[in-house]
Amino acid sequence: MTAMGIHPYVEQDRDYLIALRRHFHCHPELSMQEHRTAQRIEEELRSVGIPTRRVGDTGVLGVLRGGRGDGRKIVLRADIDALPIQDGKAVPYASQESGVMHACGHDVHAAALIGAARALKRLEGSFAGEVDLVFQPGEEYGKGAVLFLEDGALAGADRCFGIHIQSSLPVGQVAMSNGPENASVDHFTIRITGKSAHVSTPELGADALYCAAQLVVALQGVVTRMTSPTDPVLIGIGVLQAGEGYNIVAREAVIEGTVRCFSPQTRAFVNRKIEQLAHGVAQLYHADAQVDSESFTCPLINSAEVFAEAVPAIQQVVGPENLVPKQPSLGGDDMAELMAQIPGVYAFVGSGSPDRPGSQLAHHTPGFDVHEDCIPIAASLHVSFALSQLQG
């Protein structure tokens, strides 16, 4: 290892990986539409002799086998999709796609895993076992990780590891905790059907708007009165649409929201209560309710065993003083789907610095950028974790 623990093979590729990240940043693609991105990833892996195949339309799996025979099978994962945001940066590598931007760091994730793949390929004679390189689409909407599980590509894997950059963390630090790190994400839509009438005779109708308003307020009671204050739960309402005119009792209303939890049991309970409450409130006001729910991801919970294994590997890259606890986030990440099936951990890599404008801004914002020193750090974390698992 060189200064700061960057692997020497990664360090040799530093400029190459920065240029690769900028390429991805210039050419972002929305979730499940990452065709050019997937093609470039395939080209990069094949150029160093790593075979690939597609998983779904835009997922890429690269497989690297060590030269010392059989051993553990581990999964290294990166997400590759961008967001429907207009890039607001005035930099040479700003997005060239109108209204599409890598505003969450997935361009860094892809470049870093390619960097790790290049290094591990050069090291393949020194380890036993298999490294599955997962470049998954559709993270932003929880569509991509499940494709790899349904495909069976990762069957028999012993461990998985992933990273996500974090703008609120200084470059050079890594945050990781034993246990829950990210919440589950569910999206629900409630359609309330009532009956139109003139506002002067509300008794002749069934006011879907009033019913929806009551339901929006009542849903917060599920959090405050039906779950423990020590068990974090969020029910967020982002959409309430209703009404045809100022003097008409609304016939229809639509509510859209999300549920975030850290416990699978709490997640099931809250989603069940939302449906019960929707039907109950609608019935009270002589309306009907239809509830449609969509699961984006389960809670992301680090394995205690793998956490203990990963700590020395991470400290080897950034030093013990720069591995800090990760505060749980109600944001979701479908890396959780892999980790629910394969014991693993998820590390958050600092990407913020006052020296790089935009690198300390919140994710999912138009000015978002990174301090590119985070790229070789992230790549080295993949390498260090892989070697720690496959040389034991």
C-alpha positions in Angstrom: 0.0 0.0 0.0 1.0 3.6 -0.7 0.3 6.7 1.3 -3.3 6.7 2.7 -3.5 3.0 1.9 -4.3 3.4 -1.8 -3.4 0.1 -3.5 -0.4 0.6 -5.8 -2.2 -0.9 -8.8 -5.1 1.5 -8.2 -2.7 4.4 -7.7 -1.2 3.6 -11.1 -4.7 4.0 -12.6 -5.7 7.2 -10.7 -5.8 9.5 -13.8 -7.5 6.8 -15.9 -10.2 6.3 -13.3 -10.9 10.0 -12.9 -11.2 10.3 -16.7 -13.6 7.3 -16.7 -15.7 8.8 -13.9 -15.9 12.0 -15.9 -17.0 10.1 -19.0 -19.9 8.5 -17.0 -20.7 11.9 -15.6 -20.9 13.4 -19.1 -23.1 10.6 -20.4 -25.6 9.8 -17.7 -28.6 7.5 -18.3 -31.8 7.1 -16.3 -32.8 4.0 -14.4 -33.2 0.8 -16.5 -32.0 2.8 -19.6 -28.3 2.5 -19.0 -27.4 1.0 -22.4 -24.3 3.0 -23.3 -23.1 2.8 -19.7 -23.4 -1.0 -19.7 -21.6 -1.2 -23.0 -18.7 0.9 -21.7 -18.4 -1.2 -18.6 -18.3 -4.4 -20.7 -15.6 -2.9 -22.8 -13.5 -1.9 -19.8 -13.7 -5.3 -18.2 -13.1 -7.3 -21.4 -10.1 -5.1 -22.2 -8.3 -6.6 -19.2 -9.5 -10.2 -19.8 -12.5 -10.3 -17.5 -15.5 -12.1 -19.1 -18.9 -10.4 -18.8 -22.6 -11.1 -19.4 -25.7 -9.1 -19.2 -28.2 -9.5 -16.4 -31.5 -8.0 -17.7 -31.1 -5.4 -20.4 -28.5 -3.1 -18.7 -27.0 -5.0 -15.8 -23.5 -6.3 -16.2 -21.8 -9.2 -14.4 -18.1 -9.7 -14.6 -16.5 -12.9 -13.1 -12.9 -13.1 -12.0 -11.5 -16.4 -10.7 -8.4 -16.6 -8.7 -5.5 -18.6 -9.8 -5.0 -20.6 -6.6 -8.1 -22.8 -7.0 -11.4 -22.9 -5.3 -12.4 -20.7 -2.4 -15.0 -18.3 -1.3 -17.3 -16.5 -3.7 -17.7 -12.8 -3.0 -19.8 -10.1 -4.6 -18.6 -6.5 -5.2 -21.4 -4.2 -6.3 -21.8 -0.8 -7.9 -24.9 1.0 -9.1 -24.9 2.8 -12.4 -28.1 4.8 -13.0 -28.5 8.6 -13.0 -31.3 10.9 -12.0 -33.8 13.2 -13.8 -32.1 16.4 -12.7 -30.6 19.2 -14.9 -26.8 19.5 -14.2 -26.1 23.0 -12.9 -22.3 22.8 -12.9 -20.1 24.9 -15.2 -17.3 22.2 -15.6 -15.9 20.5 -18.7 -17.4 17.2 -17.6 -20.9 18.4 -16.9 -23.8 16.2 -18.2 -24.3 16.4 -21.9 -27.8 14.9 -21.5 -30.5 17.5 -21.0 -32.4 16.9 -17.7 -30.3 13.9 -16.7 -27.4 13.9 -14.2 -25.3 11.8 -12.0 -26.3 13.6 -8.8 -25.8 10.8 -6.4 -22.3 9.5 -7.2 -23.1 6.4 -9.2 -20.6 7.5 -11.8 -17.9 7.2 -9.1 -19.2 3.8 -8.0 -18.9 2.4 -11.5 -15.5 3.9 -12.1 -14.2 2.7 -8.7 -15.4 -0.9 -9.2 -13.8 -1.0 -12.6 -10.6 0.3 -11.0 -10.9 -2.6 -8.4 -11.5 -5.1 -11.2 -8.4 -4.0 -13.0 -6.3 -4.3 -9.9 -7.7 -7.7 -8.9 -7.1 -9.0 -12.4 -3.4 -8.3 -12.0 -3.5 -10.0 -8.6 -5.5 -13.0 -9.7 -2.6 -15.4 -9.2 -2.4 -14.5 -5.5 -5.9 -15.5 -4.4 -8.3 -18.4 -4.5 -12.0 -18.3 -5.1 -14.3 -16.1 -7.2 -15.1 -12.3 -7.4 -18.5 -11.5 -9.0 -18.5 -7.9 -10.2 -22.0 -6.6 -10.1 -22.9 -3.4 -12.0 -26.5 -3.0 -11.4 -29.1 -0.7 -13.0 -32.1 1.0 -11.5 -31.0 1.6 -7.9 -32.9 4.9 -7.7 -36.2 3.0 -8.0 -35.3 -0.3 -6.5 -35.4 -2.3 -9.7 -31.9 -3.5 -10.3 -30.5 -5.6 -7.5 -33.4 -8.1 -7.6 -32.5 -8.9 -11.2 -29.2 -10.4 -10.1 -31.0 -12.5 -7.5 -33.7 -13.7 -9.8 -31.1 -14.5 -12.5 -29.3 -16.8 -10.1 -26.0 -15.2 -11.0 -25.0 -14.8 -7.4 -26.1 -18.2 -6.1 -23.7 -19.6 -3.5 -22.0 -16.3 -2.8 -20.4 -16.2 0.7 -20.0 -12.4 1.1 -21.0 -9.1 -0.5 -19.5 -5.6 -0.2 -20.5 -2.3 -1.6 -19.7 1.4 -1.2 -21.6 4.6 -1.6 -20.0 8.0 -1.6 -21.2 10.6 0.9 -20.9 14.3 0.4 -21.4 15.2 4.1 -18.3 13.1 5.0 -14.8 14.5 4.4 -12.8 12.8 1.7 -10.4 10.4 3.4 -13.0 9.1 5.9 -15.2 6.0 5.7 -18.4 5.6 7.7 -19.8 2.1 8.5 -21.7 0.7 11.4 -22.7 -2.7 12.7 -26.4 -3.2 12.1 -29.0 -1.0 10.3 -27.7 1.7 8.0 -30.5 2.4 5.6 -34.3 2.1 5.8 -36.7 0.1 3.8 -38.5 2.0 1.0 -42.1 1.3 0.0 -44.2 3.5 -2.3 -48.0 3.5 -1.8 -50.8 5.1 -3.8 -54.3 5.5 -2.3 -57.2 6.2 -4.7 -60.3 7.4 -3.0 -63.6 7.4 -5.0 -66.5 9.3 -3.7 -69.5 11.0 -5.3 -69.9 14.5 -6.8 -72.4 17.0 -5.5 -72.8 20.7 -5.2 -70.9 22.1 -2.3 -74.2 23.5 -1.0 -75.6 20.0 -0.6 -72.6 17.9 0.7 -74.9 15.3 2.2 -75.8 14.2 -1.4 -72.2 13.4 -2.2 -69.2 11.6 -0.8 -66.3 14.1 -0.5 -63.2 12.3 -1.6 -61.0 15.4 -0.9 -62.2 15.6 2.7 -61.7 11.9 3.2 -58.2 12.2 1.8 -57.4 15.1 4.1 -58.5 13.2 7.1 -56.5 10.2 6.0 -53.3 12.2 5.5 -53.6 13.4 9.1 -54.6 10.0 10.5 -51.6 8.3 8.9 -49.3 10.1 11.1 -51.0 8.5 14.1 -49.6 5.1 12.9 -46.1 6.5 13.6 -46.8 8.4 16.8 -49.3 6.1 18.4 -48.8 2.6 17.0 -45.1 2.2 16.9 -42.4 2.6 19.5 -40.6 5.9 19.7 -37.3 4.0 19.8 -38.1 2.2 16.5 -37.7 4.8 13.7 -40.5 4.9 11.2 -41.5 7.5 8.6 -44.7 7.9 6.6 -44.2 10.7 4.1 -46.9 12.1 1.9 -45.7 13.7 -1.3 -48.8 13.9 -3.4 -52.4 14.8 -2.7 -54.5 15.5 -5.8 -58.3 16.1 -5.8 -61.1 18.2 -7.0 -62.7 19.5 -10.2 -63.9 22.9 -9.2 -64.2 25.2 -6.2 -68.0 24.5 -5.8 -68.0 20.8 -6.5 -67.7 18.0 -3.9 -64.7 16.1 -5.1 -65.4 12.7 -6.6 -61.9 11.5 -6.6 -58.6 11.9 -4.7 -55.2 10.4 -5.0 -52.6 10.2 -2.2 -49.0 9.1 -2.8 -46.5 8.5 -0.1 -43.6 6.4 1.2 -42.9 4.2 4.2 -39.4 4.0 5.7 -38.5 1.6 8.5 -35.4 -0.2 9.8 -37.2 -3.4 11.0 -38.8 -6.0 8.6 -41.5 -6.6 11.3 -42.3 -2.9 11.7 -42.3 -2.5 7.9 -45.0 -5.2 7.5 -47.1 -3.8 10.4 -47.1 -0.2 9.1 -48.0 -1.2 5.5 -50.8 -3.3 6.8 -52.1 -0.4 9.0 -52.0 2.0 6.1 -54.3 -0.2 4.1 -56.7 -0.8 7.0 -56.8 2.9 7.8 -57.5 3.9 4.2 -60.4 1.5 3.9 -61.7 2.5 7.4 -61.6 6.3 6.8 -63.1 5.9 3.3 -66.0 3.8 4.7 -66.7 6.3 7.4 -67.3 9.0 4.8 -69.2 6.7 2.3 -66.4 6.5 -0.1 -64.2 3.7 -1.4 -60.5 3.3 -1.2 -58.0 1.3 -3.3 -54.4 0.9 -2.0 -51.6 -0.1 -4.2 -48.1 -0.7 -2.7 -44.7 -1.1 -4.4 -41.6 -2.3 -2.6 -38.4 -0.6 -3.6 -36.1 -2.2 -1.1 -35.9 -3.8 2.3 -33.8 -2.4 5.2 -30.1 -2.4 4.7 -28.6 -4.1 7.7 -24.9 -4.9 8.0 -24.0 -8.4 9.1 -22.2 -8.4 12.5 -19.9 -11.2 11.3 -18.9 -9.5 8.0 -18.7 -6.1 9.8 -16.0 -7.6 12.0 -14.2 -9.0 9.0 -14.4 -5.8 7.0 -13.1 -3.4 9.7 -9.4 -4.4 9.3 -9.7 -4.3 5.5 -11.1 -0.7 5.6 -8.7 0.5 8.2 -5.9 -0.8 5.9 -7.0 1.8 3.3 -7.9 4.8 5.4 -6.4 4.1 8.9 -8.2 3.3 12.1 -8.8 7.0 12.9 -10.7 7.6 9.6 -13.2 4.7 10.0 -16.2 6.4 11.8 -19.7 5.2 12.8 -22.4 5.6 10.2 -25.6 7.3 11.4 -28.7 5.4 10.2 -30.5 7.1 7.3 -34.1 6.9 6.3 -32.9 6.9 2.7 -33.0 3.5 1.0 -30.5 1.6 -1.2 -31.4 -1.7 -2.9 -27.9 -3.1 -2.1 -30.1 -4.2 0.8 -31.7 -6.8 -1.4 -28.4 -8.5 -2.0 -27.4 -8.2 1.7 -30.7 -9.9 2.7 -29.6 -12.9 0.8 -25.8 -12.7 1.1 -24.0 -11.7 4.3 -22.4 -8.3 3.7 -21.6 -4.8 4.6 -22.0 -1.3 3.0 -19.4 1.4 3.5 -19.9 5.1 2.9 -16.9 6.9 1.4 -16.3 10.6 2.1 -16.4 12.7 -1.0 -16.7 16.2 0.4 -14.1 18.9 0.5 -14.1 22.7 0.6 -11.4 22.5 -2.2 -14.0 21.2 -4.7 -17.1 23.3 -5.3 -20.3 21.2 -5.1 -18.6 18.3 -3.3 -20.3 19.2 0.0 -23.7 19.7 -1.4 -26.5 17.3 -0.7 -27.0 14.4 -3.0 -29.8 14.7 -5.7 -29.1 18.4 -6.2 -28.1 20.2 -9.5 -24.7 21.4 -8.3 -23.6 18.0 -6.8 -20.0 17.0 -7.4 -17.2 15.0 -5.7 -13.6 15.4 -4.7 -12.1 12.9 -7.0 -9.7 11.6 -4.4 -12.6 9.5 -3.3 -12.3 7.3 -6.4 -9.0 5.5 -5.7 -10.1 5.2 -2.0 -13.3 3.5 -3.1 -11.5 1.2 -5.5 -9.0 0.3 -2.9 -11.7 -0.6 -0.4 -13.1 -3.1 -2.9 -9.6 -4.6 -3.4 -8.8 -4.7 0.3 -12.1 -6.4 1.2 -11.8 -8.9 -1.7 -8.2 -9.9 -0.8 -9.1 -10.2 2.9 -11.8 -12.7 2.0 -10.0 -14.7 -0.6 -6.5 -15.0 1.0 -7.6 -16.3 4.3 
